[in-house]
Amino acid sequence: MAINLVSTIMQFLTPDVIARIASALGLTRSDAQSGISAAVPGLLAVLANAAAKPGGAQTMVDTIRQQSGLQDSLSGILGGSGQSAFIEKGSSMLSSLLGGGQDQSMLAGIIDRVAGIGQNASTSLLGMLAPVVMGLIGKQIGLGNLNAGSLTSLFTSQKEQIAQAMPTGMGRLLGSAGLLDSLGGVAGSMAGSAASAAEQAGRAASAAAGQVSQFGSSAAARTAALGHRAAETAGGVPAWIYWVIPLAALAGLLWYLFGNPTEQVAQQQSPTPTAVSNVTVDGVDINTRVSDTLGQLRTSLASITDPESARAALPKLQTAIAQIDRVSGVAAQLPAEQRKVVGGLIASAMTTINTLFDRVLAIPGVAEVLNPTADRLRTKLADLSGQPSTVGGGGR
């Protein structure tokens, strides 16, 4: 089975480890999860950059050999007397690999912007994770096979997975800071074809909408809107999403037309949602935040076709949980009328999301990968929407 380095690292960071990291950094668990979801692909991107420089791969090989097995002691170190020394050692190691502290500081700032956990917490988080990431890279290659060539080959094979795992907007920020050069072959080609591919998908979906109205015109229209929206926003979000959206849109159209006539009838009979007022808290448009989260969730679910793609999507689902937790925390402080607005946004998307979950969880081997993350996410969405959960057993 092909290696997915991001997924391997995220699986190593169990809920217990994440809780310990949150406590050590003075963060909520959801904020720690958001920070980790940004830090892991960010770290891999800058390490790939460093390995691509002259002599960088061999220096990294020597460092990895020194970190062998250290990741397994992380849980015991966090919260103990050796925590500060561990973080300091990890930060020093990362600074040495990156050729100074400037790239490290820029990466911490980007993680803060994406996850909102603060520059100091982002810096400490990188210090915690750097030895873990290095140790797991060595474990994946095998110390007997570890050399500059095998390390470079591993990073080359992981370009796409690293780019896909980045939270929305992170790829653009890393690219602007010059930290994404090693992924340029992937990120550049995706961005270069993004607008044209998305526009073509939009035109194709629009044409389809005009021809198949009796079988699901509302679904086709939504698909066309997705294609046009992707084209219009090219450059503002990570490059990977632009090729996922058109493919997911076209696949979704075909599924609506031929795969589930019962769903089509149900949607045709359901009333058209009315416009809702904006809910803004501390300058943040909650409506937009919720819509973006739901859109990313739908895209992630649509990309799952087998257990391997489910592992690749798992960090995205975990990030969605953290984002929903943050929205729930804000919503709890809103007046009842505004809470209904937020709940209505979730409720209007629940049928589609539950259908997507049911589809992917029915794929052989996928449920074993996604549960209990999928159950937690569905339950949290149901709670926020004010609807009863359809998840047996719940699991927060």
N, C-alpha and C positions, 0 to 999 in steps of 0.2 A: 504494500500500500504506500502511495506517495506521501511524503512528509508534508505536513502543514505546520510550520514552525510557530506561527501565531496561535493556532489552536492548541498546540502542545503546551505552550507557555501558559495560556489562559486556563487550561485544565489543571495545570500544576498549582495555580493560584486558587485553591479551594475556598469555599465560603468562610471556613475557619481562618485561613491565612488572610483573606481580605478583611475580616473583622479585626484581626490583630494589627494589620497595617493601618486601618482606620483609627484604631485606638492610639497607636503609636504617633500618628500625625495629627491627632485631635480633629478628625473629620467624621462626618456621618458615614455610615456604610455605603449609602448610595453615591456620595461624593467620592469616596475612595474607589468605588467601582468605575465611575466616570473617568477619574484620573488614570487608573490602570488601563482602561480601554484605549486611552489616548497614548499613554506612555509606552506600552508594549510595541505597537507598530512604529511609533516614533523612534524608539531606541533601535529597533532593527534597521530602520532606514538610515540612521546616522552611522550605525556600525557598518552597514554595507558600504556607505560612502568611504569610511575610514579604511576598510579592507581593500577598496579599489585603488587607493593611492599607492605609490611606489613603496614597497617594504611594509605596507600596512597590514596585509594579510598575515605575514609571518609574525609580526609583533602581536597581532591578535591571537594567533595560535599559541604563542608562548604564554600569553595572559590566560587563555582558556585552560591550559594545562594546570596553571596555578589555582584556578577556581574549581577544579574538578571535585564534585561532591559537596561543595559549599552550599549549594541551593537547598540541599536536604535539611540543613540546620536552621533555615530561615525562621520557622515557627518558634523554635526554642530561643532564638536570639531576640526576636521582637518582644518588647516589653521588659527585657532583662537588662542587666548591668552592661552587657556588651553591645547594646543597640546603637549607641552613638558612635562607637568605634567601627561597627559594621557599616553604617551609613557613610561615615567619613572615608573609610577604605574604598567603598564602592564609588564614591564621588571622585576620589583621587585616581582610581583606576580608569574611570570613564574619561576624565580630563586628559590623562596620559594617552589614551587610545585616540582621542579626537584631536590631539595636537594642541592642547590648551583648553581654557575654560570658556572661550567665547561661544563655540558651538553648543556646549552643554548649557550655558546660560540662555541662549536663544531657544533651545529645545524646551527648557523649563518654562520659559515665557509663553511659548506656543501651547504647551499643555495647560497652563493656567487659563489662557484665552479660550481654549476649547472646553475645558472641564470646569473652570471657575473655582479652583481649589486654592488659589494663592501661589505666588512665586516661591515662597519658602517651602510650602508643602510639596510643590512640584519638584523642587530641587532635591529635597530629602527622598521623595519617592523614586527619583532616578537613581539615587545612591543605593536605595534598597534593592531595586530591580536589576541594576546592571550586573552584579555578581550572579544573580539567578539566571538571567538571560544567557550570560556567557557559559555558565555551567551546563545549561540545558542544550545549548548549541553543541558543546563538546560531547554531551551524552548522545545526541542524535547522530552525530558523525561517527562516534566511537573513537576513543583515544588512540587506538591502534591505527586508525585510518586518518587521523587528524593531521593535515598539513595545509600549506598555503593554497594548493590546488583544490583540495576537497572543500575547504572553507569558501573559497571564491565560487565554486560550483554550487554550493548550498545556497548562498545569497542570490546567485543568478536564478536558481530555480524557484526562489520565494518572492520574486519581485511582484508578481500579480497578487499573491495572497496578502503581502504587506500593504500594498496600495488599497486593496479592497477593505482591509480591516480598519483603515483610518476613519475616525468620525468625520462627519460632514464639515468641510472647510479646512481640515487639517492639512491635506495635501497641498492646497493653494498656499497656506502659510509657510509650510516647510519649503516649498519651491521658491517662494519669494525670499526666504532666508538663505537660499543656496544649499539646503540640507537634503535635497531630494535628487541630487545628480545621479546617484546610483540607480534610481528607479526611472530615470529619464526615458529609457526605451519603452517602458510601459506607460508611464504617465503622459509622456509627450505624444505618443501615438493615439492614446485615448482622447486626449484633449484636442488633438488636431482633427480628428474625425467626428468629434462630439456633435457639433452643431449640424453638420450635414446629415449624419446618421439619424439624429433626433428629428430633424426637419422631414427627412424622408419617411420616417416612421409616422410622423404626424400626418403627412399627406396621404400615406397609404391607409392609415386608420380613418381619416376623414372620408376617403373614397369608399371604404368598406361601410362606414356608417350610413352613407347614402343608399347603399345597395341592400342592406340587411335589416332595415328598420323593423320588419315584422318579427325578426328572431331575437332582437335585443339591441335596439337603437340606443338606449341609454348607456349600455356598456360600451358600444362602439364610440359614442361621443366622448365618454370619459377617457377612453384609450387615446383618441385623437388629441384631447386636451393635454394628456401626459406628454405626448410627443412634442407638441408645440411648446409646452412649458419648459421642457428640457432644453430645447433649442434656444429659447429666449434667455435662459439663465446660464448659458455656457460660460465657464470661467469663474463662476461664483461658488462652485462646490467641487468636491474631488472629482478627478477625471473618470474614475471607474464607474461612477453612477450613470454617465451618459450613454454607455453602451448597455448597461443593465436595464435602464428604463425602456428603451425601444424594444429590446427583446422581450422583457416582461410584459410590455404593453401588447405586443402582437400575440404573445402566447396567451395572455389574458383574454384577448378578443376571441381567439379561436376557441378557448375553453368555454367562454360564455355562449358562443354560437352553437357549439356541438357537444359540449361535455356535461351540461347540467341544465336541461330545460326547466326543471322544477324551480331552480334558482332564478331563471329568467322571468318566469311567470310571477314569482313572489315579488321581484323587484318592480315589474311593470304595475303590479297592483298596489304597491306601497305608495303613500303620499309623497309628493315632492317636498324635501326639507325646505323650510323657510329660512331666510337670511337671519343671521344672528349678529348681535352687537359685539363689538370688540371688547375684550377684557384685557386691560393693561395694568401691570403691577410694577412699580419702580422702573418705568420706562420699557418694560419687556412686554411685548404683545403675546399674551398667553395663547390666543387663538392660533397665531402663526406657529408658536412653539409646539402646540399639540398637533397641528396639521403636519408639520415637518416630521415629527416623531412617528406619526401614523404612516406617513408616506414612506419613510425609511424602513419601517417595519414591514409594510406590504412588499417593498422591493426585496428585502432580505428573504422573506418567505417564498416569494416567487422564484428566487434563485436556487432553491433547494430541490434537487432531483434524486439524491442518493445520500448515504451516510457521510461521504467525504464532503460534499457541499454543505451538509448540515453542520459539520464541524467548523467549516469556514464561516458559516453564518452565526454560529453560537455567540461570538463576542458582540455582534451587532444586537442580538436579542438581549444580552446582558446589559448593554448600554441602554437599550430601550427601557428596561426595568428601572435603571437608575434615573432616566429622564422622567418616566411616569411617577416615580417616587417624589421627584422634585416638584412636579406639577401638582401632585396630591398635597404636598406640604403647603404650597401657595394657595391652592383652592380651599383648604381648610380655613384660611383666614379671610376668605371673601364673603360678601353678603350672599344670602341664600339665592337671590336672583342671578347673580353672576356665577355661582356654583352650578346652577342649572344650565347656563350657557356652556360652560366647560364640559359638563356631563353630557350635554346634547351633542357636542362635537364628537365625543368618544362613541356615544350610542349610535350615531349615524354611520359609523364605520365598523361597528362590531360584527354585523352579519358577514361582511366581506372578509374581515380578519379571521373570524371563527371558521369560515369556509376554507380559507387558505391553511389554517392550522390543521383542520381535519384532513385536508388533502395531503399535506407533507407528513403528518404523523402516521398516515396509512401506508407510506412508502416503507418497504421492508428495511429494518435496521435504523430508521431515522428516529423513532420514538425513544430508543435506547440512548441516543445521543442528546436529544433535545429536552427530554424530561429529566428533572422536574422544572427546568427553566421555563419551558412552555407553559406548564400549569401555573406557575407563579405569575407569569406575564398576563395570561388570560384572566386570572382572578383579579389582579390589580386593575386591569382595564375595566372589568365588570364592576368592581367597587367604585371606581371613579365615575363611571357612566350612570351609576344608580340602578343598573340592571342586575338581576340575579345571575350568579356565576353558573356556567354550564360545565365547569370542571369538577369532576368527581374527586372528593377529598381535599380540594383547595390546595393549600400549601403556599404560604406567603414567602 
